Amino acid sequence: MVDYFKEAENLLYSVPKKEEAIKQMTRRKERLLKRIGPSVPRGTDFSRSYTKASFYGEAINEVCALAELISSIENAAAELAEIKACVDAITDEKLRTLLKCWYWGRLSKEKIAEKIDVWSVTTVYTKRNEAVSAFALLYYGKRVEMEQKRKRKN
């Protein structure tokens, strides 16, 4: 059986890593585009009436790598947007703030208590459990709904 609370926590903790991964992949895409993009023509060798097959093979491999990289960036960005949308959909401002400070900002429990205006760290943990549960319900409920829509279309 899936522990949705733990899975939700893992997703929330992964947001900063996903943002960094998207930045890294974008930089890699830019480097790849510079390498395989248009370049100044080199001298033509008229002694050859052909082009090496390896040239085309390398070009195809690089274009495939670029397509795969673009797809990975789009998938990671879509997942990140979905996570953030679910956090933003939580109606209680204090719970949203708590999730962002706890999982993305990695603030101390005392600082989080100040930000959400509670007196004890124990209350912060209680509110965290409430916030993660609200997020899990939104995130996994939305995914189940999307899966059901896909099944209906097929």
C-alpha positions in Angstrom: 0.0 0.0 0.0 1.2 3.5 -0.9 2.1 5.8 2.0 0.7 9.0 0.4 1.9 11.2 3.3 5.5 10.0 2.8 5.3 10.3 -1.0 3.9 13.8 -0.6 6.8 14.7 1.6 9.3 13.3 -0.9 7.7 15.4 -3.6 7.8 18.6 -1.6 11.5 18.0 -0.7 12.3 17.4 -4.3 11.2 20.8 -5.5 14.6 22.6 -5.0 16.4 19.7 -6.7 14.0 19.7 -9.6 14.5 23.5 -10.1 18.2 23.0 -10.1 17.9 20.0 -12.5 15.9 22.1 -14.9 18.6 24.8 -14.8 21.3 22.3 -15.5 19.4 20.7 -18.3 18.7 24.1 -19.8 22.4 25.0 -19.7 23.2 21.6 -21.3 20.7 22.3 -24.0 22.3 25.7 -24.8 25.7 24.1 -25.0 24.4 21.5 -27.3 22.7 24.0 -29.5 25.9 26.0 -29.8 27.8 22.9 -30.7 25.4 21.6 -33.3 23.9 24.9 -34.5 24.9 26.6 -37.8 28.6 27.4 -38.1 30.9 29.1 -40.5 31.4 26.9 -43.5 34.8 25.3 -43.7 36.7 25.0 -46.9 35.2 22.6 -49.4 37.3 19.7 -50.4 36.6 19.3 -54.1 38.7 16.2 -54.3 35.8 14.3 -52.6 32.4 14.0 -54.3 30.8 12.5 -51.2 30.1 13.2 -47.6 31.2 10.9 -44.9 28.4 8.7 -43.5 29.7 9.3 -40.0 28.9 13.0 -40.4 25.2 12.2 -40.8 25.2 9.7 -38.1 26.7 12.1 -35.6 24.2 14.8 -36.6 21.3 12.5 -36.2 22.6 11.4 -32.7 23.0 15.0 -31.6 19.5 16.0 -32.8 18.1 13.0 -31.0 20.0 14.0 -27.8 18.6 17.5 -28.2 15.0 16.2 -28.6 15.4 14.0 -25.5 16.8 16.8 -23.5 14.0 19.2 -24.5 11.4 16.5 -23.6 13.1 16.0 -20.2 13.0 19.7 -19.5 9.4 20.0 -20.4 8.4 16.9 -18.3 10.3 18.2 -15.2 8.9 21.7 -15.6 5.3 20.3 -15.9 5.7 18.2 -12.8 7.2 21.1 -10.9 4.3 23.4 -12.0 1.8 20.7 -10.9 3.4 20.5 -7.4 3.5 24.3 -7.0 -0.1 24.6 -8.2 -1.2 22.1 -5.6 0.6 24.0 -2.9 -0.9 27.2 -4.1 -4.4 25.6 -4.1 -4.2 25.0 -0.3 -6.7 27.6 1.0 -5.0 28.3 4.4 -2.2 30.8 3.9 -0.4 29.6 7.0 -0.3 26.0 5.7 1.0 27.2 2.3 3.7 29.3 4.1 4.6 26.4 6.3 5.1 24.0 3.4 7.3 26.5 1.5 9.4 27.3 4.5 9.8 23.7 5.7 10.4 21.9 2.5 11.8 24.5 0.1 13.3 27.1 2.4 14.6 24.6 5.0 14.0 27.1 7.8 14.3 26.1 11.4 11.1 25.1 13.2 11.4 28.2 15.4 11.5 30.5 12.4 8.6 28.7 10.8 6.6 29.1 14.1 7.3 32.9 13.9 6.2 33.1 10.3 2.9 31.3 10.8 2.3 32.9 14.1 2.2 29.9 16.4 3.8 29.6 19.8 5.3 26.1 20.0 7.3 23.9 17.8 4.9 21.1 18.6 2.1 23.1 16.9 4.4 23.6 13.9 4.7 19.8 13.6 0.9 19.4 13.9 0.3 22.1 11.3 2.9 20.5 9.1 1.0 17.2 9.2 -2.2 19.0 8.3 -0.4 20.9 5.4 1.2 17.7 3.9 -2.2 15.9 4.2 -3.9 18.8 2.4 -1.2 18.8 -0.3 -1.4 15.0 -0.7 -5.1 15.1 -1.2 -4.8 17.8 -3.8 -1.9 16.3 -5.7 -2.9 12.6 -5.7 -6.6 13.4 -6.1 -5.7 15.5 -9.1 -3.6 12.7 -10.5 -6.4 10.1 -10.0 -8.8 12.4 -11.8 -6.4 12.9 -14.7 -5.9 9.1 -15.0 -9.6 8.5 -15.0 -10.0 11.1 -17.8 -7.3 9.3 -19.8 -9.0 6.0 -19.4 -12.3 7.5 -20.5 -10.7 8.8 -23.7 -9.3 5.4 -24.6 
